[in-house]
Amino acid sequence: KMSDNGLTQKGLLDLVKAVYCLKKSRRLPNDFNLTIIGDGVKIPVVRKLISDLHLATYITIVEKATHEEVFNYVRSVRAIVLLSRYEGQSMFITESIALGKPLILSDNNGMQDMICDKINGYVVKTGDYYDAAEKLYKMMNLTESELEKMSKESNCIYNNNYTGLAVYQQF
């Protein structure tokens, strides 16, 4: 969502700056790849920041993707990052935990039921790209066993709270 509101809401510039912090501190591996999926009038702003910070080899923007293509991206990544400054319950994050993905989420939004810090991902202080950089670094350095444990926890949170049956039982 790279509209006028979306750029701020989704914390996209915070995310790009977090990647820059890792690069500047020489903690960004050469094979790091962040894929940002979204469309809107502010794409040039994001592209310019990526270019100005010399991050084009690390960050890819996918402007158009079908729902199934987004699912395929989600399935293929190590973790999902959403640094929203404000957000309700995100369908994207709900789908991501259903697919068993570890998360990196900001702390000031309606997704707090979907993440347990250090259990199925990491919580970032909203708007703090230094904290985001630290959490990205931690996620990149998890062992496969630790990553698998976080994946299982995400899926468990989904199954316990967000399936049709779970929602029915809650009501």
Disulfide bonds with the S-S distance in Angstrom:
none
